[in-house]
Amino acid sequence: MTIPFPQIHWAYLLPVLLVVGGAVFVLMWDAFFPQRERSFLVTLTLAVLASALGASLAAQPGSEAASMGGMYLYDGFTRFVFALILLSSFFSVLLSAAQRSLEEVPAGDYLGLILFATSGMMLMAATRSLLMVFVGLEIFSLALYVLAGFLRGQPEGNEAALKYFLLGSFASGFLLYGMALIFGATGSVDLMEIAQRLTTSPPSRSPAFLLGLGFVVVGLGFKVAAAPFYMWTPDVYEGSPTAVTAFMSVGPKVAAFAAFFRLLLAVGPRAGAELDAILWVMAVLTMTAGNVSAIWQSNIKRMLAYSSIAHAGYILVALAAVRRGSDLATGSFLFYMLVYALMNMGAFCVVVAAGARGEERTRIEDYAGLGYTRPALAAAMALFMVSLAGIPPTGGFVAKFYLFSAAVKVGFVWLPVIAVLNSVVSVSYYLRLVVLMYMREPGEAPARPGLLGPGWSYALAALVLAAAGVLNFGIFPSSFFELALRSTLLLN
Amino acid sequence: MVPLTHYLALGAILFLIGAAGVLMRRNAIMILLSIELMLNSVNITFVGFARQWADLTGQVFAIFVIAVAACEAAVGLAILISLNRDRQMMNVDEINLLKW
């Protein structure tokens, strides 16, 4: 028996190969040369991520998008999502280098895990096979479980890791059972074949298929922290090291939402109105629960956790529109994720930069008077808060505008209205922080900028990059939005 | 010959036992075992369907699940050991530093 060698487009595969190769190299380097300086490995990791980004931007997706029988799919959507994932990893490496409490950890292990997680996210987003969705999801989840508890001396970190691990594996069980049922109902794990079989011999009404789809939605809903599966988010975000929290709030969401989009694009139009109702309810519950809970938080990481839940709710609005076959919604989703990545990373970067060795500034009260003690940092935080709230002239406003108008165009009325009302509610807690920074006297002795330590240049780079992006997308959004729209052209 | 429904029923029952175990057990190790039970019920379901469709994909999927379950057990036990060194306990109800 001969086994045919699958067709492989190496140029398309290069971004993933670079990241995986970089991960192994970083891990091995630290094992063989442990006495080398940490900054060398940080620079190397940043270079790996930048070159992977360059490779994915250079590889123009052509007509032969699928290689290895659909296991790996390189189209415009993949390209944009790769850029998003690599960007968020780049930011989180910058933040990790800036965070004082991460200075003592073994850099090779830590950075290697970040790179492995990145590769898992990329694989999950760039496939139409449910098998690869599962494998990619587990690659990044396992890396993130470890990263959440990386500061082993901290009981909170251990607790966050355990909670994330137990609930994450529980959700994986549901996802897998759903995939098994979908395989049973359609006889395939390839989304394109599943879509074909749904049209030719419609098992789409069969209970096994609908149940399977429901389980898969539960599993993915857990990963994107959608209601009612978001309970783990605030605890895990609070307990993990801040740089890891920043990574968790963007990267896994991009990857899981990308897989969710591919699933809905394939089976959505044929799965019927039940899915419509489920997505509608999930979107409303997620954004309302996120925004209402965020108001009462006294810890800034918990507040940002609930804020990220609310943003997942806004993106679910786009998902509901995609199920109705809107290309505009997919483009708006990509653009929204781009802006969200920048403003969320920026906000976490301020949290990292405001902290000092041994004492992180995680209580919201700690930010009182920051406008007087650290004016530049406070100004950056104010910009990110305004953008997260969706107030012009920032990227957050434009992204929300595109997203909600895409939902209006496919006939949703109440969903965008509820989303806009939710944004109004969210202004209260975002601006509370701004008010606290500028209208209150600093409570304690002002922290000197020197406390930031040797990592300040990384923090500065991340802050400048994020702030410039948020402003740029707010004032000149059109070219990037068109890029996002063009990225959806080759889908299906 | 064992019909497909037997495999599916066994898979579904094991999955429910596993899910109930995760929700009701309070010992972290028992929760971990319940999760493994859920993953293995998925394997039985996959293999049953693979035979029904005469398609090896389902069996390949099951092998991937087994591999991932092994990795998950390794990471999970490592986290548990780290937590146990810290606080000498295994009961998830006592893990309450962060608001649950």
Boltz contact constraints between the chains, C-beta under 6 A:
constraints:
  - contact:
      token1: [A, 131]
      token2: [B, 61]
      max_distance: 6.0
  - contact:
      token1: [A, 138]
      token2: [B, 68]
      max_distance: 6.0
  - contact:
      token1: [A, 142]
      token2: [B, 71]
      max_distance: 6.0
  - contact:
      token1: [A, 142]
      token2: [B, 75]
      max_distance: 6.0
  - contact:
      token1: [A, 145]
      token2: [B, 75]
      max_distance: 6.0
  - contact:
      token1: [A, 149]
      token2: [B, 79]
      max_distance: 6.0
  - contact:
      token1: [A, 152]
      token2: [B, 82]
      max_distance: 6.0
  - contact:
      token1: [A, 155]
      token2: [B, 86]
      max_distance: 6.0
  - contact:
      token1: [A, 155]
      token2: [B, 97]
      max_distance: 6.0
  - contact:
      token1: [A, 156]
      token2: [B, 97]
      max_distance: 6.0
  - contact:
      token1: [A, 158]
      token2: [B, 82]
      max_distance: 6.0
  - contact:
      token1: [A, 158]
      token2: [B, 83]
      max_distance: 6.0
  - contact:
      token1: [A, 158]
      token2: [B, 86]
      max_distance: 6.0
  - contact:
      token1: [A, 159]
      token2: [B, 95]
      max_distance: 6.0
  - contact:
      token1: [A, 159]
      token2: [B, 97]
      max_distance: 6.0
  - contact:
      token1: [A, 159]
      token2: [B, 98]
      max_distance: 6.0
  - contact:
      token1: [A, 161]
      token2: [B, 79]
      max_distance: 6.0
  - contact:
      token1: [A, 162]
      token2: [B, 79]
      max_distance: 6.0
  - contact:
      token1: [A, 162]
      token2: [B, 83]
      max_distance: 6.0
  - contact:
      token1: [A, 165]
      token2: [B, 76]
      max_distance: 6.0
  - contact:
      token1: [A, 165]
      token2: [B, 79]
      max_distance: 6.0
  - contact:
      token1: [A, 166]
      token2: [B, 31]
      max_distance: 6.0
  - contact:
      token1: [A, 169]
      token2: [B, 35]
      max_distance: 6.0
  - contact:
      token1: [A, 169]
      token2: [B, 72]
      max_distance: 6.0
  - contact:
      token1: [A, 170]
      token2: [B, 22]
      max_distance: 6.0
  - contact:
      token1: [A, 173]
      token2: [B, 38]
      max_distance: 6.0
  - contact:
      token1: [A, 173]
      token2: [B, 39]
      max_distance: 6.0
  - contact:
      token1: [A, 176]
      token2: [B, 42]
      max_distance: 6.0
  - contact:
      token1: [A, 177]
      token2: [B, 15]
      max_distance: 6.0
  - contact:
      token1: [A, 177]
      token2: [B, 42]
      max_distance: 6.0
  - contact:
      token1: [A, 180]
      token2: [B, 42]
      max_distance: 6.0
  - contact:
      token1: [A, 180]
      token2: [B, 45]
      max_distance: 6.0
  - contact:
      token1: [A, 180]
      token2: [B, 46]
      max_distance: 6.0
  - contact:
      token1: [A, 183]
      token2: [B, 49]
      max_distance: 6.0
  - contact:
      token1: [A, 183]
      token2: [B, 58]
      max_distance: 6.0
  - contact:
      token1: [A, 184]
      token2: [B, 49]
      max_distance: 6.0
  - contact:
      token1: [A, 187]
      token2: [B, 53]
      max_distance: 6.0
  - contact:
      token1: [A, 189]
      token2: [B, 57]
      max_distance: 6.0
  - contact:
      token1: [A, 235]
      token2: [B, 98]
      max_distance: 6.0
  - contact:
      token1: [A, 238]
      token2: [B, 98]
      max_distance: 6.0
  - contact:
      token1: [A, 239]
      token2: [B, 98]
      max_distance: 6.0
